[in-house]
């Protein structure tokens, strides 16, 4: 859906950026402008200026700038469309959507209304839990035993869910309301197909911790038992307003503390967050019963440039840290700090501070393991570096970790450090990994000569096709793609994707075209791709490569955005016509109501198939270049064999089951 540029201009003109920013930043009049401490980086003297005449903000310290919409996106963590709707709602404006059908507009409005209604229901439950805490001596005693003061309990909105099976029935007179189940507050259990479903409260006899989004709205709960019953911790289920893989407990409360303390401390539980706030570390957040994801890391780096992950020192803590490393590597730029803190196995942050003091914990955080050192430790785990085999094993382990890092001085230093450990020259290791191969050239090297006899190492005739994919085809009288999946054919021992003959004016889109359309339609898929595929797409020649490079920068700067926001962002860029042309195909064929999930699954499958073909082509081109260099480069054959092994791995992984 496209939000008209004219409406955005009207909205920005009507909104008061001083009022919007002033809700989050303490501003003081300074001449014609207002000044305050920048919310995007730590500073002691104000350098953050807000202009009421220009309706613009600018920080003279870190350079961040923008309008009211941009502030909501950057500071409140909203997406573009969400920020526009939020700002429009504050000024009583209805957001027009030019290219949306009446059904799509109604569905979007219903979705927004449902989300607002669900948060209202959760807020009402949270208020009831807080009232119940006042009459729950056992819960109060538990919190006092953990050292939680009334002030901190109020700050985090802590409450108590009574022990009864249907305590919320006194809060919500219509206990059968479907919203109670959809919000995760009530469980509906139908046994043996009985007509009358049994309904009961999900949270019973638990201390309740409301989970808030970056706007401060209650989107779910975490509950902790007072004794040792199982499960000890219980979170709300996934709902239209709550996703564990994207939310962090305590983020709303900790944002200001990130600037004051200079870093975000990521812990493993919400009780850790509350206890740390009580003990002088209000900059703590926690994942919600799941491993730290790239979305978690990306969200944190919208508010701070330094993140410290805190884990137990046992094997489980090491495994959790390893997953956090994978999520953090794509954001390990030269100006960011990422560290890993491993507490003694007998301590959590709360107990460590109580035994050794806040200063000792602060020093412990300061001396935490940097990402560079932990990455090396992860790569060399299980490798005997006194042997050639062990060093080769470490090189193999290190390659995907190093490749996931963004280019910069840190990445290059890591290459040198890894090369020293595996006893290779940095240039030789870089060539071996072939991390950034040159673009494919026409009429490059001749194809490898082979006999075609069984057992010939250059013979690929017995390999299965990478996937069964046919590019979307155009009919002569329509631009609507058919998008089928069909089987290809083998010709002369090689697999070739079927190519539809041109019909009329129609021309089948190229594989890069299909990748552009699918990734612009669902930007979240870009984040799910491997670093190898990112490099392959960004290295494409011409406008395709430039578009994918820009898309990657948009993800790191603003997170996942819908096509409407991406279209606004690429106005005037060279590849705008390419994107507009390819996306017009998707816009001309709206998804039927009720088929959204299947459409998304088909699109993911289609993208995977396209990228598999493109990757296979890329590897073949690199093999040709390696063979051409055999007479001049003594390592060319070794490089060829490594590429051959990679292609074999790719083909084996994609081989149909039972084949």
N, C-alpha and C positions, 0 to 999 in steps of 0.2 A: 504494500500500500504506500502511496506517495502522499506526503503532506505538502500542500502547495507552498512554494517559496514565499508567495505574497502573504500567506497566513503567518508564517514564521516571522517575517519582517514586522507584521502588525503586532504579533505577540511580544516581540522584543521591544518594540516601541512603547507598548502599553505597560510592560512589566517595569518595576522599579528595582534595578540591580542592587541599590543600596539596602533596600528592605530585604531582598532575598539573601544577600551575603551577610547582612547584619544578624540574621537568625543563627548563624554559625560562628561569626567572628565579631568580637567587640570592636566597634569602629568609633573613631573620634574625628570631629570636624577639623580639617587642616586646610584653610583657604577655601578654594572652590571644590575640593575633593574631600574624601574621608580616608583615614589611614588606620591600619591595624596590623597585628601580627599575622604573617602569612600562614594559612592553614595547610600549605603544601610542603613546607620545610621548616625546620626548627630555627628560630631567630629570637634574639633578645630585644632588639629595637625594631619598631615597625617599619617595614618597607613595602607593605601591601596597600596599594592605592585603589580606591573605587571612585569612579567619576559619574556623578548623577547626570551630567549633561551629555556625555558620550555613551552612557549606559554600558560601561566597560570596566573591567578590573585588570590590574597589572601589578605584578610583583617585581620590584627592581632588584631583588636578591636572586631569585631563581628563574625569573623570566616568564613565569606562567601568566597567561592572560586569556580573556574571553568575555562572553556576555552571560546573561542570566541562565540560559540553557546550558552553556558550557560549564558554568559553576556547578549546577545540579548534577551534571554528568561526572565531573571530576571529583567533587567533594562528597556527594551523596552516593556515588557509585551507580547512578542510573544509566540506562541506555538512552540513545537519542530520542526515540519515540516516547519512552516512559517519561523523560524529562519534559518534553513538549506537552504531553497530556497532564503531567503534574502541575506545570506552570500555568497552563490554560485553565485548569480547574480552580486554581487560586484566584483567577480573575474572571471566573464565570463565563469562559469562552468554550464553545464547542469546536473540537478539532475536525476540520473537513478532511475527507480522504477521497481525492479526485477519482482514482482508478479502482475504487472498491465497489463491488456490487452491493445492492441492498442487503443480501444475505450475509455477505462478509462484514458489512458495517454492523449489522444486528448481532452477529456472532462475537465481534470484537467488543461491542458495548456490553453484551452479556458477560463476557469473560472479565472485563474490568469491574463490572458490578459484582460479580461473584467474588473476585479477589477482595474487593472492599468489604463485602458482606462477611466473608470468612474472617478477615482481620477484626471486624467488629465483634464477631462471636468469640474469637480468641481473647480479645481485650476484656470482654465481659467475664469470661471464665477466669482470666488472670486477676481481675478485681475481686472475684469471689474467693479465689485461693488466698489472696492477701488478707481478706477479712477472716477467713478460717484459721489462718496462722495465729491470730490473736487469742483464739480459744483452744489452741493445741499445745499444751505444756510440754509434751514429748518432743515435738518438732522444735519448739523454742529452746529446749534443753540441748538438743542435738546441735543446733546452730551456735549456741553459746559455747558448747564443748569444742567446736571447731574454731572458736575465736571470732565469730562473725558478729559485728556490732549491729544495733538497730539501724544506724545510719547507712551502713553498707547494704544491709538487707533491703532497705527502702530504695537505695540507688539502683539495685539490680531487680527490684520488683519481686523479691522472693516470697513465696506463699506456701500453702499446704493443701494437699488434696485429702479430704476426710476418708476414713476407712470404709464407708458404706459403698455398696455396689452401684447405687443410683443417687449419689449426693448431688449431682448436677441437676437433678429433676427439680430441686428447690430453686435453682438459679434460672433454668429455662422451663417455663410452664409447659411448652410443647416439646416434651422429651423425645418425641418421634420425629422431630424436624430433621430432614436429611442433612442439613448443614452441620449438625453436631457430629455425624459420622464422617462427613467429607472433610471437616476440619481436624479430624483425628482425636476428638475429645471422647467420642463414644464408639464402642465396638458393637457391631451388629453380627450376631452369630446365629446362623440357621443350621440346625442339626438334622440330618436325615431327611432333608427336603421339607421340613415342617413349614406350614404356612405362616405361623406366628414366629417372627424372629426374636431372639432374646437380645435385649439391648442393655448394656452396662457401661459404666465409666472405665475408660482406659487407665486412668491414673487413680490409684487408691492408696491411702496411707503413705504418701510420699511428700518429701520437701520438693516444692515446684520452682523451677527456674525458667522464667519466660525467655524465649529466644526472639530477639528483635532484629529486623533488617536495618540497613544503614539509615533509613528514614525514622527509625524508632518505633515502627509498627510491630505488634506482636504477631509472629507468624508460626509459632509452635512452642512446645514446652519440653523441658527435660525434667525427669523426676527421679529422686534418689530415695531409696528405702531408709528407714531409720535404724534398722538392724542389719542382719547379714543375709536376708532373704535374696533369692535370685528371681529375675535379674536385678543386680544392684542399681544399675542405671537404665532408664527407659526414656527414649525420645519419641516425639511425635512421628507418625509415618510420613512418607512423601505425600504432599498435597499440592493443589494448584498454587499455593503461596510459599511452600517450604520444600527445599531440596538440600539434603545433608551435604552433597558434594559441592555446593556453592556457598553455603552460609557458614559463618564463624560466630561462635558464642562470644559475646562481650565486645564485638566490633563497634557497635553503636556507642557503648559507654567508654571505650578506650581511645577513640579517634584523637581527642585533644591531648591525651597522655602520650601518644606516639610522638607528637611534636616536642612535648616537654622533656620526655626521657630520651628521645633520639632514636628509639627502635621499637619494634613490635616483638613481643615474646609469645610464641605459640606453644601452648601446653596441651595436655591430653584429655582434660576434663573440665566441666564447668565449675566444679568445686575448687579446682586449682585457681581458676580465674578469680573467683570471689575471695578466696583466702589471700591471694597475692595482692589484690586491691586493698584488703584490710591491712596488709603488712607493708604497704608503701610502694607497691608495683602495680599501679592501675593501668599499665600498658599491656596487659596480658589478654590473649584471646585463646579459644580452644576449638579444635575440630569436634564434630558432633558424632562420635562413634564410628568415624570412617577415616581412612588414610588421607593425608594432606594431598590435595589435588592441584593441578595447574591453575584451576579457577580460584582456589583459595589464595595461592601465591600471587596471582595477578591482582586480586582484589586488595591484598595487603599493600602491594607496591603502588596503589593509587593514593595511599595515605602516608607512606614512609619509604625511605631509601635503605632501611636497615632492618633485617628480620633475623631473629634468633629462635631456632626450634629447640624446645626442651623435651628430652625423652628420658625414660628410665635407662639405667645402664645395663639391663639384662638383655637377653637375646631378642625378646619381643620388642624392646625399645630400639635395638639396632635395626631390626627389620622395618619398623615404622620410620626410622630415620632414613633408611635406604629409599623408601617410597617418597619421602619428602624431598630427597635429593633429586629424584627424577622430575618431580614437579617444579623444583626451583631452578634447575639448570638452564632452561630456556630464557630465564629472566636474570641470569648472572652477568649483568653488564659491568663495565669498568667503574661505574659510579655507584654501584650498589654493594651492600655488605650482607652476606648470608653466612650465618654461623650455626653450629650444632652443639648443643649443650647436653652432656650426658651426666645425670646425677648418680650418686652412689645407689646401688640396688636397694638399699634399705630406706631410701628417702624419696619423698616427692617434694615439690618446691615449698609447700607449706611447712613440712617437718624440718627441712633443711634450714629454712630461715629461723624457725623457732629455736633450733639447737645452736646454730652458728652465727645468727644475726643477719640483718639486712645488708650490711656492708660486705660481709663475706660472700653473700649471694651475688651482689653487684660485681664483685671482683671475679667470681666464678663465671658470670655472664661475659665479662670483658675478656676472659681468657678462653672462651669457648672455641671449639675447633672450627677454623674457617672452612668454607666450602671447598677450597682448593685442596686442603689436606684430607678432608673426608672423602673427596672424590678419588684421590690416590689410594686411600685405604680401601675403598670399595672395589677399585679396579684390581688391586693386588691380592685381595682376599683369596686364599686357597692356592696361590701361585708361589712356587719355589723359584725365587729370582737368582739362585745360584746355578740354575740350569737353563739351557737355551729353550727347552720346552716350556718352562715356567715363565720365562720372559715373553715368549710368543703368546702364551695364554693371557698374560696381563695386557699385552697389546690388544688382543681381541676383546677383552673386557672393557678396556678404556675407550675404544673407538666410538661406541654409541653414546657414551657419556660426554666425550669431548665434542662430538658432532652436534649434540643438542645445545651447546653453548652458543650464544650470539657472538659474532665476530668482534674482535677487539684485542686490547693488550693482554687481558687476562687469559683469553683463549690461546693466544700465541705463547704466553709463558707456560701454560699447562702443556702445550705440545712439546716444548723444550724439556720440561721436567719429566714427562712420560718417556720421551726419547732417551734421556739419560738413564732412567731406570731399566729400560729394555735394551740398553746398549746399542742404540741406533742413532745415526745422525737425524736431526729434526727434519731436514729436507727429505731424507730417505723414508722416514716414518710417514710424512705427509703424502709422499708419492704412493706408498704402500696402501694407505687408507683411501687414497684418491678422493679426498673429501670435497674438493671443488674442481672437477674436471673441466677442461675447456669445452666450448660449444662444438657440436658436431659440424664437420666441414663436408661439403659436397665433394665427391670424388676423392675421398681421403685415401685410406689404405685398401689394398685388395683384400677380399675375404680370405680367411685362412684356407689353405689348400688341404684337402683330405681325400682319402681313398673312398670314403663311404662304406668301408667294410665294417662289420660288427666289431666292436672293441676299439675302433679308431677314436682317440680322445676328442677329436673335433667333430664327431658325428652326433647331431642332436635329433636325428630323425625319429628316435623312439620316445621322444619326450612328449608328454601331453601338452595341450594348448594351455596358455596362462589362464584363460577364462573363456566363457562362451558369451561373447558380447558382440552386438551389432550396433553401430552408431545410429542415433535417431535419423530417420530418412524423411525427406520432404516429398509430398505429393505435388504434382504439377499445378493443381488448382487450390492448394492450401499451404500455409506455412506452419501448420500444426505438426509437431513431430510424433511419429508413431512409437518410438522408443522401445522396440521389442528386444528380447533376449533370444538369440538363435544360435545355432551351431555353426562353426566355421568349417573349413575344409582343409585337407592336407594336399599340397602340390609338391611333388618331387622331394618328399621327405621333410618338408618344412610346413609349419603351420602359418596360415595367412588368415587375417580377419576378413570376413565377407565384405565386399564393397558393392553397394547398390549403384547400378548405372544411373547417370544423371537423367532426370526427367524434366522436360520443359525448362523453366528457369531455375528450378530447384537445384541446390547443391548440398550434398551431405556435409555437415559440420566436421571440422577436423577434431582429433582427440583433444588438443588444447582448448578448442572452442567448447567442447562438451564439459571439460573440467572447469572452465570459467563459469559457464551457466550454472552448474551444480553448486559450486563453492560460493558464488554470489547469492544464490537462492537460499543457502544454508551455511552461513559463515562458520557456525560451530564445528562443521566438519574439518575446516582448515586446522583448527586446534587439535583435532584427533589424529592428524596425519603425522607420520614419522619425520624426523629431521631430514632424512635422505630424500623423501618426497618433496619436502619444502625446497631443498636445494635444487632438485630436478626442475620444479616448476618455476622457480625464480630465475634459473639459468636459461629458460627458453628464450629464443631470439625475438627481437622486435617488441611489439606492444603486449604480447602475452606475458613475457617475462617481467616487463615493467609493471603490468597490472598485478601479478602475483606478489611482486616485491612490495608494492604499495599496500596490498591486502594484508600482508604480514605485519607491516608497520602499523596499520590501523588496529589490528588485534592487540598489539602490545600497548598502544597508546590509549585505546578506548574500550577494549574488550569486544565481545561478540555484538555485532550490529546487524539490524535488518537491512534488506536491500534499499529501503527508502533512505536510510541514513547514509549508506555507502554511495548511493547515487548523488546525494547532495555533496558529499565529500570529494567526489571526483570531477565536479564541474570544472570545465576548462582544461582538464588533463588530456594528454594525447590519446590515451586509450579509452576515453569516454565513449566515442562512437562505437567502438568494438563491444563494450559492455552493454550499451543501450540496444544494439542490434541483437545480441544473443539473449538478453533478458526479455526482449519483446516477445520471444517465443514462449517463455514461461508465463508472462502476463496475459498472453492471448488464450491461454488454456488453463483457467482456474481449476483447482482441485475440487471435485464434487464433495458436498457435505457428508461427513461420516467416513471419508476415505483418506483422511489426512495421515494417519499412522501408516497405512499401506503405501501411500505415496512416498512418505519419507523413507521407509524401508527400501523401496525400489530405487530411490535416488541414491541411497548409500551403496547399494549393490552396484548400481550403474557406475558410480564414481570409482569404486574399488576396481572394477573391470578395466575402465579406461586407464587408470594409473598403472595397473599391472602391465598393460601393453606398452605404455610409455616407458616404464622402468626397464622392461625387457629390451626395447629398442635402444635405450641409453647404454645398457650394459653391452649390447652387441657392438655399438659404435666404439666403446672404449676397448673392446677386444680387438677390433680392426686396427685401431691406433697402436695398440700394444704389439700386434704381429708385425706391423709396418716398421716398428722400431727395434725389432729383434737383432738386426745386424749391427746397430749402432749403440744400443743400450743393453748392457748385460743383465739388467733387472727387468727387462721388458717381458721375458718369458714367465718370470715369477709373477709379474703383474697380471699377465694373461691367465695364468692358472688360478689366481685368486678371483678374477672376474668369472672364470668358468665355474668355480665352486659356488660363487654367489648366484649365478644363473641356475645351477642345479638345485640350489636351496630354494630359489623362488619357484621353480617348476614343481619340485617335490611338494612344497607347501600347498600349491594350487591344484595338485593332482586330484581328480574327483575320487571320492571314497568308493572303494570296491573296484577301481580300475586296475 
